[in-house]
Amino acid sequence: MRIEVTPSTDPVAVRLVQDLLADLDERYGPEEDGGAAWLAETAPHYVSPPSGVFVVAYLDDGTPAGCGAVKRYDDETGELKRMFTAPAGRGQGIGRALLVRLEEEARRIGYSKLRLETGSVQHEAVGLYTSMGYEPIEPYGMYKDHPHTLCFEKRL
């Protein structure tokens, strides 16, 4: 497996994000706005240097296996976004490897904390985050009133 920093506008990255949205629609039902608010909050300029990064994981055979991003939340805090492991990469440690790489990138950018939001039916994500030292926090920002939201934070 390899993980590469990639523009979020790259066709592979776009396809993985589309797959992520389809996965979320399947789990929670379609968003009324088609995920437009979520996509706008993580537009390419938010997940690009100098304050953000987007990464794609590939299996050894070159198959795209997952993605994730860091964007600026505040001066000391990055926010994890677009974490997704494609079905072809599940059960192979892709999510953990993506998270480790994103933490490294966040430190390189200068963040001392990472926070994130995930959903209550994404049990595998919750398990990954808690096993990697993320602790529950109160819902924040656009997630405050969302019925399925779970938020976490970690000091880097």
C-alpha positions in Angstrom: 0.0 0.0 0.0 1.1 3.6 -0.6 -0.5 6.9 0.4 0.0 10.0 -1.7 -0.8 13.6 -1.2 -3.2 14.4 -4.0 -5.2 17.4 -5.1 -8.9 16.9 -4.0 -9.8 17.7 -7.6 -7.9 14.7 -9.0 -10.3 12.3 -10.7 -9.4 9.5 -8.3 -10.0 11.7 -5.3 -13.3 12.9 -6.8 -14.5 9.3 -7.4 -13.6 8.3 -3.8 -15.5 11.2 -2.4 -18.5 10.3 -4.6 -18.2 6.8 -3.3 -18.1 8.2 0.3 -21.3 10.2 -0.3 -23.0 7.1 -1.7 -21.9 5.1 1.3 -23.3 7.8 3.7 -26.6 8.0 1.7 -26.9 4.2 2.1 -26.3 4.4 5.9 -28.3 7.5 6.7 -30.5 8.2 3.7 -29.9 10.9 1.2 -29.2 14.5 2.3 -31.9 16.9 1.3 -29.2 19.0 -0.5 -27.4 16.0 -1.9 -24.5 16.6 0.4 -23.9 20.1 -1.0 -23.3 21.8 2.4 -20.9 19.1 3.4 -19.0 19.3 0.1 -18.9 23.1 0.2 -17.4 23.0 3.7 -14.6 20.8 2.4 -14.1 22.5 -1.0 -10.6 22.1 -2.6 -9.2 25.3 -1.2 -9.9 24.1 2.4 -8.1 20.8 2.0 -5.0 22.1 0.1 -1.7 23.6 1.4 -0.8 25.5 3.3 -3.5 24.9 5.8 -4.9 21.5 4.6 -4.1 18.3 2.7 -5.9 15.6 0.9 -4.4 12.0 0.6 -5.3 8.9 -1.3 -4.3 5.3 -0.4 -3.6 2.8 -3.1 -3.3 -1.0 -2.8 -0.1 -2.6 -4.1 -1.8 -3.3 -7.5 -2.7 0.4 -7.9 -6.4 0.2 -6.9 -7.6 3.3 -5.1 -8.4 2.1 -1.5 -9.3 5.2 0.5 -8.9 8.8 1.1 -8.9 11.5 3.8 -8.2 15.1 4.4 -7.2 17.7 7.0 -8.5 21.2 6.9 -8.0 24.2 9.2 -10.4 24.5 12.1 -8.5 27.2 14.0 -4.8 28.2 14.4 -3.9 25.1 16.5 -6.6 22.6 15.4 -7.0 20.7 12.2 -10.2 18.9 11.3 -10.3 15.5 9.7 -12.6 15.3 6.7 -13.5 12.8 3.9 -12.1 9.7 5.7 -13.2 6.8 3.6 -12.0 3.3 2.9 -13.3 1.8 -0.3 -14.8 -1.8 -0.2 -11.6 -3.1 -1.9 -9.5 -1.8 0.9 -11.6 -2.7 3.9 -10.1 -5.1 6.5 -6.5 -4.3 5.4 -5.6 -1.5 7.8 -6.2 1.2 5.2 -8.2 3.4 7.6 -5.5 3.2 10.3 -2.7 4.0 7.8 -4.7 6.9 6.4 -5.2 8.3 9.9 -1.5 7.9 10.8 -0.5 9.8 7.6 -3.1 12.5 8.2 -1.8 13.0 11.8 1.7 13.4 10.4 0.5 15.9 7.8 -1.4 17.8 10.5 1.8 18.1 12.6 3.8 19.2 9.6 1.2 21.9 8.9 1.6 23.0 12.5 -1.6 21.7 14.2 -1.4 20.5 17.8 -4.9 18.9 17.8 -7.2 17.1 15.4 -10.9 17.0 15.7 -13.5 15.2 13.6 -17.2 14.3 13.2 -18.5 10.9 12.4 -21.9 9.2 12.5 -23.5 7.0 15.1 -23.9 4.1 12.7 -20.3 4.1 11.5 -19.2 1.7 14.2 -16.0 0.8 12.4 -15.0 4.5 12.3 -15.8 5.0 15.9 -13.7 2.0 16.8 -10.8 3.2 14.7 -10.8 6.7 16.2 -11.1 5.6 19.8 -8.4 3.0 19.3 -6.1 5.7 18.0 -6.6 8.0 21.1 -9.4 10.2 20.0 -11.7 11.3 22.8 -15.4 12.3 22.6 -16.2 16.0 22.6 -19.4 18.0 22.3 -20.7 18.4 18.7 -19.4 21.6 17.2 -20.1 23.8 14.2 -22.6 22.5 11.6 -22.9 19.2 13.6 -24.4 20.7 16.8 -28.0 19.7 16.0 -27.4 16.7 13.8 -29.1 13.6 15.3 -26.5 11.0 14.3 -23.3 13.0 15.0 -20.4 11.9 17.2 -17.4 14.2 17.6 -13.9 13.4 18.7 -10.6 15.2 19.3 -6.9 14.2 19.9 -3.8 16.1 21.0 -1.0 15.4 18.6 
